[in-house]
Each structure stands twice: as structure tokens, then as C-alpha cells.
Amino acid sequence: MTIHSTAVIASGAIIAEGAEIGPYAVIGENVSIGKGTKIGPHVVIDGITSIGENCQIFSGASIGQAPQSISYRGEPSGVKIGNGVTIREYVTVHRGSAGGCTTIGDNCYLMNYAHVAHDCNIGRGVIMANSATLAGHITVGDGTVMAGVCVFHQFVRIGRMCMVSGMTGSRMDLPPFVILDGLPPAIRGLNLIGMKRNGFPLAVRTAIKRAYKTLYNSGLNFSQAIQQIKQEEMLPEVAEIVDFFDSSKRGVLGSYNEDEPALDEKNESGSLPVRSNIEISV
């Protein structure tokens, strides 16, 4: 364990063997840091915060500070960060609201100035590029990638293995395995490259594509399309899509670029038009 002489460590903090604390870092009373984790200069960590093993947190990052919520009254709350997480310069991760917790899964990568607000739940292997911003109570599925300066509304759910282009975002739920782009935001296709890299066989990719074709290209509304998909035998990945739509409270994004051709006119690059300016809750 290496702690710089200028670091300020509260007496109740737990620092595992093999961890490193850099110059002028400030570690709060209820913080625990796992072995092999490196805390850079001027990092501030507070709240009931647990940081896993072999993480790297770069200079100026702020983790576990009070949530930006006008209803918060100082109740105990915290942050839980998994193993192998990289947090770059000036990232902010706020602790949960009253009794809540903000969680970041294993092997995530948060780039400069990314912001994770209170009560967010980020899955494993998520990448947030520079200045990507999540408002409170957002859930992000495993393996999702967000480019720079994208913004998501509070309580939005982002499905597993989505790809989000820069300078876009959504105030509605974004279903699994899709690509989001543009302002106004639109689903532009399926994240087939991501699925291939994660070992999805062709039969699974084809089933996912067929499900989305039913949802967005059949002329049915989402409720009708879901009922049609349920009538057939579903692979687990298609069941995941169905469950996402069934459990949506904000409604699922349903807008597209009118210049996009129909799905069956596209090759496996997977561009996928969806309804124009429709927001349907299911």
C-alpha cells in the first residue's frame, strides 16, 4: 500500500494492501478501496463508497459526493464500483439519493468529464466517452458504448449492447442491441458489429433482426407487435427484447430518419428504420 504524504485519509477509510493513493487525494470516512486500485492526484471520494480491485481513477475525479437533488437532505447513501474500472480525469459519480446507491459494474471505462448522477445502475463493460451524461435513476445494460456529449433523461433505461453516437441522447427507453444517432434522436440500425464481437451466432442475430422488423416495420403498434412475437418460440435474446418493451414505463423510442430505406432493403450492416415521431408506451 502506497499513500502519498499529502493525501488526506479519514480514520474510518479502508485501504487494501497494494492500493495506491496519489498526492492531495481526499478519502472519506466510509470509503473502502480494493487491492491494486490506483487513486490519482486530487481525487475526492466520499459517501458510503466501495471501489473494487484493480481500478484506476485519474486526477480530479469526484466520486460519492452528494446527489444534485433538491429533495436530498443528507441521508446516508453511496456508490459501488466494481473491479477493473477506469475513471478518467474530472469524471463525476454522485452517490444515491436517500438510502440509494449508484452502481458501476466491472470493467467499465468512463472518459474525461463523463457524469453519472445519483441512483444510476451501470452494467459491466460500459464505455462512456468524454462528457457523456446520465441524469438520475438511469439503468444502462452491459456492453453499451456511448460516444461524447450524449445526454439521457432521468429514469431512462438503456438496453444491453447499444451503440450511442456523439451529441445525441434520449428521454425515452432505448431497447437492446440498437444504434442511436442524430438530433432528434433516431434508431438507425442494429449493433451487429457489437453482437459479432460478443460471440452472437448468425441465428441469434437473424432472430433479433426479425423481432425488430416486426416491432418497427410491420405497421403494428408496439403492443400488437409484442403479442405477435410472443406467439412464436423465442430465443433468450428475443425474450430480452420483449421483456424490455413489456416493462417500459417511459415508453420506447420510436422515431427515425425518413430518408432511411426499409429494413429488408438493407444488408447485414443492419440499418433499421422505425416509426417517425411516435412515442408509444406499452
Sine and cosine of phi, psi and omega as CSV:
sin_phi,cos_phi,sin_psi,cos_psi,sin_omega,cos_omega
0.00,0.00,0.79,-0.61,-0.02,-1.00
-0.84,-0.53,0.88,-0.47,0.01,-1.00
-0.84,-0.54,0.85,-0.53,0.00,-1.00
-0.91,0.42,0.54,-0.84,-0.08,-1.00
-0.90,0.44,-0.38,0.93,-0.02,-1.00
-1.00,-0.03,-0.12,0.99,0.01,-1.00
-0.93,0.36,0.54,-0.84,0.01,-1.00
-0.93,-0.36,0.94,-0.34,-0.07,-1.00
-0.90,-0.44,0.87,-0.50,0.02,-1.00
-0.91,0.42,0.44,-0.90,-0.09,-1.00
-0.89,0.45,-0.49,0.87,-0.04,-1.00
-1.00,0.05,-0.11,0.99,-0.02,-1.00
-0.92,0.40,0.56,-0.83,0.01,-1.00
-0.92,-0.39,0.90,-0.43,-0.01,-1.00
-0.90,-0.43,0.89,-0.45,-0.07,-1.00
-0.96,0.27,0.36,-0.93,0.09,-1.00
-0.87,0.50,0.64,-0.77,0.02,-1.00
1.00,0.02,-0.14,0.99,0.08,-1.00
-0.98,0.21,0.39,-0.92,0.02,-1.00
-0.79,-0.62,0.73,-0.68,0.02,-1.00
-0.87,-0.49,0.85,-0.52,-0.10,-1.00
-0.99,0.10,0.00,-1.00,-0.05,-1.00
-0.86,0.51,0.68,-0.73,0.14,-0.99
0.89,0.45,0.24,0.97,0.13,-0.99
-0.93,0.37,0.51,-0.86,0.00,-1.00
-0.82,-0.57,0.88,-0.48,-0.07,-1.00
-0.89,-0.46,0.83,-0.57,-0.11,-0.99
-0.98,0.20,0.09,-1.00,-0.13,-0.99
-0.90,0.44,-0.58,0.81,-0.12,-0.99
-0.94,-0.33,0.54,0.84,-0.04,-1.00
-0.97,-0.23,0.66,-0.75,0.15,-0.99
-0.81,-0.58,0.66,-0.75,-0.07,-1.00
-0.80,-0.60,0.80,-0.60,-0.09,-1.00
-0.98,0.22,0.21,-0.98,-0.05,-1.00
-0.92,0.40,0.58,-0.81,0.02,-1.00
0.98,0.19,-0.05,1.00,0.00,-1.00
-0.99,0.15,0.65,-0.76,-0.03,-1.00
-0.91,-0.42,0.84,-0.54,0.01,-1.00
-0.96,-0.28,0.86,-0.51,-0.09,-1.00
-0.98,0.17,-0.02,-1.00,-0.02,-1.00
-0.90,0.45,0.60,-0.80,0.14,-0.99
0.89,0.45,0.33,0.94,0.11,-0.99
-0.98,0.21,0.65,-0.76,0.06,-1.00
-0.88,-0.48,0.82,-0.57,0.02,-1.00
-0.79,-0.62,0.83,-0.56,-0.08,-1.00
-0.65,-0.76,-0.12,-0.99,-0.01,-1.00
0.95,0.30,-0.11,-0.99,0.07,-1.00
-1.00,0.09,0.99,0.11,-0.22,-0.98
-0.89,-0.46,0.77,-0.63,0.04,-1.00
-0.89,-0.46,0.82,-0.58,0.02,-1.00
-0.88,-0.47,0.77,-0.63,-0.11,-0.99
-0.96,0.27,-0.32,-0.95,-0.07,-1.00
-1.00,0.02,0.50,-0.87,0.13,-0.99
0.84,0.55,0.57,0.82,0.14,-0.99
-1.00,0.02,0.32,-0.95,0.10,-0.99
-0.71,-0.70,0.85,-0.52,-0.04,-1.00
-0.87,-0.49,0.88,-0.48,-0.15,-0.99
-1.00,0.03,0.13,-0.99,-0.18,-0.98
-0.85,0.52,0.65,-0.76,0.11,-0.99
0.99,0.15,-0.03,1.00,0.02,-1.00
-0.93,0.37,0.51,-0.86,-0.01,-1.00
-0.79,-0.62,0.88,-0.48,-0.10,-0.99
-0.79,-0.62,0.75,-0.66,0.10,-0.99
1.00,0.09,0.21,0.98,0.10,-1.00
-0.95,0.31,0.25,-0.97,-0.06,-1.00
-0.86,0.51,0.57,-0.82,-0.01,-1.00
-0.92,0.39,0.47,-0.88,0.10,-1.00
-1.00,0.09,0.96,0.29,-0.04,-1.00
-0.68,-0.73,0.82,-0.58,-0.06,-1.00
-0.94,0.35,-0.25,0.97,0.02,-1.00
-1.00,0.01,-0.13,0.99,-0.05,-1.00
-0.97,0.26,0.72,-0.69,-0.06,-1.00
-0.83,-0.56,0.47,0.88,0.07,-1.00
1.00,0.10,0.24,0.97,0.01,-1.00
-0.89,0.45,0.47,-0.88,0.03,-1.00
-0.87,0.49,0.73,-0.69,0.04,-1.00
-0.32,-0.95,0.17,-0.99,-0.13,-0.99
-0.41,-0.91,-0.20,-0.98,0.02,-1.00
-0.70,-0.71,0.66,-0.75,0.12,-0.99
-0.81,-0.58,0.86,-0.52,-0.03,-1.00
-0.89,-0.46,0.73,-0.68,-0.06,-1.00
-0.97,0.22,-0.33,-0.94,-0.03,-1.00
-1.00,-0.01,0.49,-0.87,0.12,-0.99
0.93,0.37,0.42,0.91,-0.03,-1.00
-1.00,0.02,0.69,-0.72,0.09,-1.00
-0.94,-0.35,0.81,-0.59,0.02,-1.00
-0.82,-0.57,0.91,-0.41,-0.11,-0.99
-1.00,0.08,-0.11,-0.99,-0.18,-0.98
-0.86,0.50,0.72,-0.70,0.16,-0.99
0.90,0.44,0.37,0.93,0.18,-0.98
-0.93,0.36,0.59,-0.81,0.09,-1.00
-0.87,-0.50,0.78,-0.62,0.07,-1.00
-0.80,-0.60,0.95,-0.31,-0.05,-1.00
-1.00,0.04,0.53,-0.85,0.04,-1.00
-0.96,0.29,0.20,-0.98,-0.03,-1.00
-0.91,0.42,0.24,-0.97,0.14,-0.99
-0.97,0.23,-0.22,-0.97,-0.15,-0.99
-0.73,0.68,0.92,-0.40,0.03,-1.00
0.95,0.30,0.07,1.00,-0.08,-1.00
-0.99,-0.10,0.00,-1.00,-0.03,-1.00
-0.52,-0.85,0.67,-0.74,0.14,-0.99
-0.99,-0.11,0.77,-0.64,-0.08,-1.00
-0.83,-0.56,0.61,-0.79,0.07,-1.00
-0.76,-0.65,0.84,-0.55,-0.09,-1.00
-0.97,0.24,0.07,-1.00,-0.02,-1.00
-0.86,0.51,0.55,-0.84,0.20,-0.98
0.87,0.49,0.48,0.88,0.13,-0.99
-0.99,0.16,0.35,-0.94,0.00,-1.00
-0.70,-0.71,0.93,-0.36,0.00,-1.00
-0.94,-0.34,0.89,-0.46,-0.09,-1.00
-1.00,0.02,0.09,-1.00,-0.14,-0.99
-0.71,0.70,0.74,-0.68,0.14,-0.99
0.93,0.37,0.13,0.99,0.12,-0.99
-0.88,0.48,0.51,-0.86,-0.03,-1.00
-0.76,-0.65,0.80,-0.60,0.09,-1.00
-0.89,-0.46,0.93,-0.38,-0.08,-1.00
-0.99,0.15,0.02,-1.00,-0.09,-1.00
-0.85,0.52,0.60,-0.80,0.14,-0.99
0.92,0.40,0.28,0.96,0.10,-1.00
-0.97,0.25,0.46,-0.89,0.02,-1.00
-0.77,-0.64,0.97,-0.24,-0.07,-1.00
-0.97,-0.25,0.78,-0.63,-0.04,-1.00
-0.96,0.27,-0.23,-0.97,-0.03,-1.00
-0.99,0.15,0.53,-0.85,0.14,-0.99
0.91,0.42,0.40,0.92,0.02,-1.00
-0.99,0.15,0.66,-0.75,0.07,-1.00
-0.91,-0.42,0.80,-0.60,0.12,-0.99
-0.88,-0.48,0.91,-0.41,-0.01,-1.00
-0.98,0.22,-0.02,-1.00,-0.14,-0.99
-0.80,0.60,0.79,-0.61,0.10,-1.00
0.91,0.41,0.25,0.97,0.18,-0.98
-0.90,0.44,0.65,-0.76,-0.19,-0.98
-0.74,-0.68,0.79,-0.61,0.08,-1.00
-0.90,-0.43,0.82,-0.57,0.13,-0.99
-0.97,0.25,-0.06,-1.00,-0.13,-0.99
-0.93,0.36,0.47,-0.88,0.14,-0.99
0.90,0.45,0.52,0.85,0.03,-1.00
-1.00,-0.06,0.62,-0.79,0.10,-1.00
-0.93,-0.38,0.73,-0.68,-0.01,-1.00
-0.84,-0.55,0.81,-0.58,-0.02,-1.00
-0.96,0.28,0.32,-0.95,0.00,-1.00
-0.82,0.58,0.62,-0.79,0.17,-0.99
0.96,0.27,0.14,0.99,0.04,-1.00
-0.97,0.25,0.59,-0.80,0.00,-1.00
-0.85,-0.52,0.79,-0.61,0.03,-1.00
-0.89,-0.45,0.81,-0.58,0.08,-1.00
-0.98,0.21,-0.03,-1.00,-0.16,-0.99
-0.93,0.36,0.53,-0.85,0.17,-0.99
0.86,0.51,0.54,0.84,0.15,-0.99
-1.00,-0.07,0.47,-0.88,-0.13,-0.99
-0.70,-0.71,0.71,-0.70,0.03,-1.00
-0.82,-0.57,0.66,-0.75,-0.02,-1.00
-0.94,0.35,0.48,-0.88,0.03,-1.00
-0.86,0.51,0.54,-0.84,0.02,-1.00
0.94,0.33,0.09,1.00,0.06,-1.00
-0.95,0.31,0.54,-0.84,0.15,-0.99
-0.94,-0.35,0.70,-0.71,0.07,-1.00
-0.90,-0.43,0.84,-0.54,-0.10,-0.99
-0.94,0.33,0.08,-1.00,-0.02,-1.00
-0.93,0.38,0.64,-0.77,0.18,-0.98
0.85,0.53,0.67,0.75,0.14,-0.99
-1.00,0.06,0.35,-0.93,0.11,-0.99
-0.84,-0.55,0.87,-0.50,-0.06,-1.00
-0.92,-0.40,0.86,-0.52,0.01,-1.00
-0.96,0.28,0.27,-0.96,-0.03,-1.00
-0.93,0.36,0.47,-0.88,0.09,-1.00
0.85,0.53,0.60,0.80,0.13,-0.99
-0.73,-0.69,-0.26,-0.97,-0.02,-1.00
0.33,-0.94,-0.19,-0.98,-0.04,-1.00
-0.37,-0.93,0.51,-0.86,0.18,-0.98
-0.97,-0.26,0.09,1.00,0.05,-1.00
-0.83,-0.56,0.24,-0.97,-0.02,-1.00
-0.91,0.42,0.60,-0.80,0.01,-1.00
-0.93,-0.38,0.90,-0.43,-0.14,-0.99
-0.95,0.31,0.24,-0.97,-0.08,-1.00
-0.90,0.44,0.50,-0.87,0.23,-0.97
0.95,0.32,0.35,0.94,-0.06,-1.00
-0.92,-0.39,0.21,-0.98,0.09,-1.00
-0.95,-0.32,0.77,-0.64,0.04,-1.00
-0.93,-0.36,0.71,-0.71,-0.03,-1.00
-0.43,-0.90,0.41,-0.91,0.22,-0.98
1.00,0.01,0.25,-0.97,0.13,-0.99
-0.74,-0.67,0.91,-0.42,0.00,1.00
-0.90,0.44,0.44,-0.90,-0.09,-1.00
-0.92,0.40,0.56,-0.83,0.00,-1.00
-0.57,-0.82,0.59,-0.81,0.17,-0.99
-0.97,0.23,0.87,-0.49,-0.10,-0.99
-0.98,-0.22,-0.21,0.98,-0.02,-1.00
0.18,-0.98,-0.16,-0.99,0.06,-1.00
-0.98,-0.20,0.55,-0.84,0.00,-1.00
-0.99,0.15,0.91,0.41,-0.09,-1.00
-0.93,0.38,-0.57,0.82,0.04,-1.00
-0.90,0.44,-0.71,0.70,0.04,-1.00
-0.87,0.49,-0.65,0.76,0.01,-1.00
-0.91,0.41,-0.66,0.75,0.04,-1.00
-0.88,0.47,-0.71,0.70,-0.02,-1.00
-0.90,0.45,-0.43,0.90,0.02,-1.00
-0.99,-0.10,0.24,0.97,0.16,-0.99
0.99,0.16,0.32,0.95,0.05,-1.00
-0.95,0.32,0.86,-0.51,0.02,-1.00
-0.93,0.37,0.27,-0.96,-0.04,-1.00
-0.84,0.54,-0.64,0.77,-0.02,-1.00
-0.88,0.47,-0.60,0.80,0.01,-1.00
-0.95,0.32,-0.70,0.71,0.02,-1.00
-0.88,0.48,-0.64,0.77,0.02,-1.00
-0.91,0.41,-0.65,0.76,0.02,-1.00
-0.91,0.42,-0.65,0.76,0.04,-1.00
-0.89,0.45,-0.70,0.72,0.02,-1.00
-0.88,0.48,-0.65,0.76,0.01,-1.00
-0.90,0.43,-0.65,0.76,0.02,-1.00
-0.89,0.46,-0.70,0.72,0.00,-1.00
-0.94,0.35,-0.52,0.85,0.08,-1.00
-0.89,0.46,-0.65,0.76,0.06,-1.00
-0.91,0.42,-0.66,0.75,-0.05,-1.00
-0.93,0.38,-0.63,0.78,-0.19,-0.98
-0.91,-0.41,-0.32,0.95,-0.10,-0.99
-0.89,-0.45,-0.02,1.00,-0.12,-0.99
-1.00,0.04,-0.20,0.98,-0.10,-1.00
1.00,0.07,-0.07,1.00,0.07,-1.00
-1.00,0.10,0.46,-0.89,0.17,-0.98
-0.97,0.23,0.14,-0.99,-0.12,-0.99
-0.87,0.50,-0.67,0.74,-0.02,-1.00
-0.88,0.48,-0.70,0.71,0.01,-1.00
-0.91,0.42,-0.67,0.74,-0.02,-1.00
-0.90,0.44,-0.65,0.76,0.02,-1.00
-0.89,0.46,-0.68,0.73,0.01,-1.00
-0.89,0.45,-0.61,0.80,0.03,-1.00
-0.92,0.40,-0.67,0.74,0.01,-1.00
-0.90,0.44,-0.61,0.79,-0.03,-1.00
-0.92,0.40,-0.34,0.94,-0.01,-1.00
-0.96,0.28,-0.26,0.97,-0.01,-1.00
-0.96,-0.29,0.33,-0.94,0.07,-1.00
-0.92,0.40,0.75,-0.66,-0.10,-0.99
-0.93,-0.36,0.71,-0.71,0.23,-0.97
-0.94,0.34,0.36,-0.93,-0.01,-1.00
-0.83,0.56,-0.60,0.80,-0.02,-1.00
-0.93,0.37,-0.58,0.81,0.07,-1.00
-0.95,0.32,-0.62,0.78,0.09,-1.00
-0.87,0.49,-0.57,0.82,0.06,-1.00
-0.89,0.46,-0.66,0.75,0.04,-1.00
-0.91,0.42,-0.72,0.69,-0.01,-1.00
-0.87,0.50,-0.71,0.70,0.01,-1.00
-0.89,0.46,-0.60,0.80,0.02,-1.00
-0.88,0.48,-0.73,0.68,0.02,-1.00
-0.92,0.40,-0.68,0.74,-0.03,-1.00
-0.89,0.46,-0.55,0.84,-0.11,-0.99
-0.99,-0.12,0.05,1.00,-0.04,-1.00
-0.93,0.37,0.73,-0.69,0.08,-1.00
-0.97,-0.24,-0.51,0.86,0.01,-1.00
-1.00,0.05,-0.29,0.96,-0.16,-0.99
1.00,-0.08,0.43,-0.90,-0.06,-1.00
-0.98,-0.20,0.64,-0.77,-0.04,-1.00
-0.82,0.58,0.72,-0.69,-0.03,-1.00
-0.61,-0.79,0.82,0.58,0.02,-1.00
-0.73,-0.68,0.38,-0.93,-0.04,-1.00
-0.41,-0.91,0.16,-0.99,0.10,-1.00
-0.99,0.14,0.86,-0.50,-0.09,-1.00
-0.89,0.46,-0.32,0.95,0.00,-1.00
-0.98,0.21,-0.17,0.98,-0.01,-1.00
-0.94,0.35,0.70,-0.71,0.09,-1.00
-0.96,0.28,0.17,-0.99,-0.01,-1.00
-0.92,0.40,0.41,-0.91,-0.07,-1.00
-0.85,0.53,-0.66,0.75,-0.08,-1.00
-0.97,0.25,-0.06,1.00,0.12,-0.99
-1.00,-0.01,-0.08,1.00,-0.05,-1.00
-0.98,-0.19,0.41,-0.91,0.12,-0.99
-1.00,0.03,-0.25,-0.97,-0.12,-0.99
-0.95,0.31,0.01,1.00,0.18,-0.98
-0.88,0.47,-0.40,0.91,0.31,-0.95
1.00,0.04,0.24,0.97,0.01,-1.00
-0.83,0.56,0.66,-0.75,-0.23,-0.97
-0.65,-0.76,0.96,-0.27,0.06,-1.00
-0.97,0.26,0.48,-0.88,0.07,-1.00
-0.72,-0.69,0.02,-1.00,-0.11,-0.99
-0.86,0.50,0.61,-0.80,0.01,-1.00
-1.00,0.09,0.86,-0.51,0.14,-0.99
0.84,0.54,0.59,0.81,0.04,-1.00
-0.93,-0.38,0.73,-0.69,0.06,-1.00
-0.79,-0.62,0.97,-0.24,-0.10,-0.99
-0.89,-0.46,0.84,-0.54,0.10,-1.00
-1.00,0.08,0.61,-0.80,0.04,-1.00
-0.81,-0.59,0.00,0.00,0.00,0.00
